[in-house]
Amino acid sequence: MPLVSITDPNDPRLADYRFLRDRDLRRGDEGLFVGEQFLVVEEMLKRPGVVRSVLVDERFLARLAPQVPEDVPLLAGSAELLERIVGFHIHRGVLAVGTRAAVESPSLDDLLERVPPPGDATLLLLEDIANIDNMGLLFRNAAAFGVDGVLLSPRCHDPLYRRVLRVSIGHVLNVPWTRSRDWPNDLRTLRERHGFTLLAAALKPGAAPLDEVERPPRVGLLVGTEFAGVSAAALACCDRPVRIPMAPGVDSLNVGVAAAVCLHRLSRADRV
């Protein structure tokens, strides 16, 4: 790897890292994303073609350097200099810039090419999940329970946002995903063309208790926001709603927790 010792905050090789906090929400338009902390950056480095460069506190150089491919620039400097460059204290010691196209599936068809056909498969379907922590937790759950792919509605938060990646501890990179271009009709496509049974986690009349639901061979679990829940339009595309039985006086859980409970019930025995 080309190791570069950085001493000048105006070094042109640092352009991707300047004032990251102000630029985070524009990263998608630039075709880039930023990962921070070792667990996330190490996951990025495992995937050829993902990482554009790495910026590391020189105190952690010995730990990271052996993992960086020869064609990826490794930029090292003092903690004080790195803070001046990015605009905040990097208490986790490392940042990396990645290329979005190397991670995100460009379409639903592309995502489904990575799902086992025609046998057992599990999809997680996310509608309008805008909370950063919930998005990260949902991807961590998806990885934990062997989900084959994640489909996001257009209004979901960006999974490659820096904090989402951190909360997911890098598992956004481990589960194939894409953003729907035709929501909720893509849900209907999954049912009618690809043989998925769609279950919506929703507090609706007639919702089946989760512990009474048998896992279909090809299943998609739909979850929505904690306050609005699953939309009527999306629910109409599903086979049926399901609910988690709970003690009296409690009717719902955090969406990340609820998804974990449902995915555990629906997970394939050979994947967990």
Rosetta blueprint (number, residue, H / E / L):
1 M L
2 P L
3 L E
4 V E
5 S E
6 I L
7 T L
8 D L
9 P L
10 N L
11 D L
12 P H
13 R H
14 L H
15 A H
16 D H
17 Y H
18 R L
19 F L
20 L H
21 R H
22 D H
23 R H
24 D H
25 L H
26 R H
27 R H
28 G H
29 D H
30 E H
31 G L
32 L E
33 F E
34 V E
35 G E
36 E E
37 Q L
38 F H
39 L H
40 V H
41 V H
42 E H
43 E H
44 M H
45 L H
46 K L
47 R L
48 P L
49 G L
50 V L
51 V E
52 R E
53 S E
54 V E
55 L E
56 V E
57 D E
58 E H
59 R H
60 F H
61 L H
62 A H
63 R H
64 L H
65 A H
66 P H
67 Q H
68 V L
69 P L
70 E L
71 D L
72 V L
73 P L
74 L E
75 L E
76 A E
77 G E
78 S L
79 A H
80 E H
81 L H
82 L H
83 E H
84 R H
85 I H
86 V H
87 G L
88 F L
89 H L
90 I L
91 H L
92 R L
93 G L
94 V E
95 L E
96 A E
97 V E
98 G E
99 T E
100 R H
101 A H
102 A H
103 V L
104 E L
105 S L
106 P L
107 S L
108 L H
109 D H
110 D H
111 L H
112 L H
113 E H
114 R L
115 V L
116 P L
117 P L
118 P L
119 G L
120 D L
121 A E
122 T E
123 L E
124 L E
125 L E
126 L E
127 E L
128 D L
129 I L
130 A L
131 N L
132 I H
133 D H
134 N H
135 M H
136 G H
137 L H
138 L H
139 F H
140 R H
141 N H
142 A H
143 A H
144 A H
145 F L
146 G L
147 V L
148 D L
149 G E
150 V E
151 L E
152 L E
153 S L
154 P L
155 R L
156 C L
157 H L
158 D L
159 P L
160 L L
161 Y L
162 R H
163 R H
164 V H
165 L H
166 R H
167 V H
168 S L
169 I L
170 G L
171 H H
172 V H
173 L H
174 N L
175 V L
176 P L
177 W E
178 T E
179 R E
180 S L
181 R L
182 D L
183 W L
184 P L
185 N H
186 D H
187 L H
188 R H
189 T H
190 L H
191 R H
192 E H
193 R L
194 H L
195 G L
196 F L
197 T E
198 L E
199 L E
200 A E
201 A E
202 A L
203 L L
204 K L
205 P L
206 G L
207 A L
208 A E
209 P E
210 L H
211 D H
212 E H
213 V L
214 E L
215 R L
216 P L
217 P L
218 R E
219 V E
220 G E
221 L E
222 L E
223 V E
224 G L
225 T E
226 E L
227 F L
228 A L
229 G E
230 V L
231 S L
232 A H
233 A H
234 A H
235 L H
236 A L
237 C L
238 C L
239 D L
240 R E
241 P E
242 V E
243 R E
244 I L
245 P L
246 M L
247 A L
248 P L
249 G L
250 V L
251 D L
252 S L
253 L L
254 N L
255 V H
256 G H
257 V H
258 A H
259 A H
260 A H
261 V H
262 C H
263 L H
264 H H
265 R H
266 L H
267 S L
268 R L
269 A H
270 D H
271 R H
272 V L
